[in-house]
């Protein structure tokens, strides 16, 4: 028989840097989860991906145990990394602050494929291009 899930928690945590400080500690503590157990497991699974913020979906069970799934980084994070930016444009429709190539967009789309709502690479590329445009980043050939 499967364990009964009492809560699902979504957190954005820097890879390899989970610690009991907010947001991890309070989010898990209110459900009685072993915070250090999660931090150690998360940091172990995300070694080698330092510098990326990763979404984690944590399922908390009735007996206070947990399991978690690590998703791919948000598209905006990957686009900023490709364009070497700290943050996106505040006026995306009016000012272009950087450029990325079609090849970079394709690489990001391949990384994001499992989390996007399409199975077609061309549609995924269009989605990533739209995200880049909304950030004030121009996609060039």
C-alpha positions, 0 to 999 in steps of 0.5 A: 500500500502506498504512503499517504501524502499529507503535503506537497511543497514547492521550493526553489533552492540553489543547487548544492546550497540547501540549508535550514535557513529560510525558505527551506527550514520553515517550509519543511519544519511546519510539516515535521520533516527532518530538515537536515535530512532533506538538505543533505540529500538535496545537496548530494543530488545537485552536486555539479550543478552549482550556480543554478536555482533548481525547483524541488517538489517535496512530498511529505507523508503521514509518517513524516518521511519525504521524497522529492523530485528535482526539476530543470532550472527555470527557463529565465535562469538558463537564458540569463546564464547564456546571456551572462546577465545578472537580471533581465530588463525592467522594460522588456518591450522597449529596451534590448539588453542582450542577445543570445543565438538560436543555437543557445536557445535550442540547447536551453529547449533541449534541457527544458523538454521534460518540463515543458508542455510539448514534445516537439523541439520546434515548439519548445524553441518558440516557447524559450524564444518568447521567454527571452523576448519577455526578458528584453533579450534578442534572439539572433541567428 
